[in-house]
Amino acid sequence: MAAVVDANVPVYEVTDANTRVIHVGSFGNLWRERLSSCDISLTDDAGHDQLLKEVDVAKELNCTLETVAELEMLCSVEELKCGTVEEGADPDFVPEDTDLVTLGIRKKVVERRKETLVFNRVCRQEMLRYEMEHHSVGKRPQSPTDFVEEGELLLTLNILYPLILFKSREYKPYQTLLVLGSQKLTELRDGLKCVSDLQIGGEFSSNPDMAPESICKDLFKSAFFYFEGVFYNDMRYPECRDLSRNTIEWAESRDRGYGKFQSAKMEDYTFNDLQIKIGYPYLYCHQGDCEHIVTVTDIRLIHHGDCLDRTLYPVQTRKRWFRTRKCYVCKLYTAKWVTNDDSLAPDDPCFFCDVCFRMMHYDTEGNKLGEFLAYPYVDPGTFN
């Protein structure tokens, strides 16, 4: 197969791995040059789309439009419904006399949900995925100025975190986001959620009631993205630091074979300005050493069925479920404190809910019992 000459068209170097380097904005321009205005229109013209669809089907099947209309009527979803189905019927209702195995399983699930006061982990995860995938589909803004422009590029990004299993280490995405090509990198940086941003610095064993002044996200605002030899640093605030400086100086100290790294301001660049490989792992670093792998998995033109409200982007479409860490004493509530060098605890570190922590480590007057170090703990399940 002949190779594509244009440098801005993705060509896969390794199957199912990544493409060669492309310029995102130029790639979008190529699409807009070759497509007609009706192809990139965001107007929801259902009749026009239906006609185009029927014409394509007729051409593919080599038949007339009347035949296509008849096939559509005979193969429609409405023909699959039973004649006794009432409008507005409860989809969770399963008849008693059904002989379908899947409906029998569904009936057991519905009954189990009614018997328990709280949903189990599987049920919550199922509902969360459904809500996230359908929350923004087809959304339209209230203000005309917030509409996404026609021909806008839409990038799909996977944000990964390291997951260590029993004897193997693998990386799994815990966040999938949709971003617009015209959005600045800082908008993605502000849309990423990480538990390390919510951590509270300091040791509070002497006075657990002392309210912390700020979280780590307010104290340490520095961060950077790394794409194709360029570190895009967040320098919007006076207290921000160039976290990539040490890496750049280390690479320049001698010829290490990595080429010459560059540094730029994150707030000055949009995704259209980037040079990237689709499917290639890049880096997002914040809080000094909290690193996340970022992978662009897809680039396409926005469709009228997508979310057209610019203010909602970046849109989160999927999120991985985190297992919450329970208190080591009651094994019921989520941990709020973690202790080190604790003479009263069986493990080091040891996790406690707020009630068990205070009952175990302080007397009725609030005086400290034993020797230990106590730190506020933010559970990753907070984002569930």
Buried (B, 14 or more C-beta within 10 A) or exposed (E): EEEEEEEBBBEEEEEEEBBBBBBBBBBBBEBBEEEEEEEBBBEEEEEEBEEEEBEEBBEEEEEEEEEBEEBEEEEEEEEEEEEEEEEEEEEEEBEEEEEEEEEEEBBEBBEEEEEEEEEEEEBEBEEBBEEBEEEBEEEEBEEEEEBBEBBBBBBBBBBBBEEEEEEEEEEEBBBBBBBBBBBBBBBBBEBBBBBBBBBBEEEBBEEBEEEEEEBBBEEBBBBBBBBEEBBBBBBEEEEBBBBBEEBBEEBEEEEEEEEEBEBBBBBEBBBBBBBBBBBBEBBBBBBEEBBBBBBBEEBEBBEBEBBBBBEBBBBBBBBBBBEBBBBBBEEEBBBBBBBBEBEEBEEEBBBBBBBBBBBBBBEEEEEBEBEBBBBBBBBBBEBB
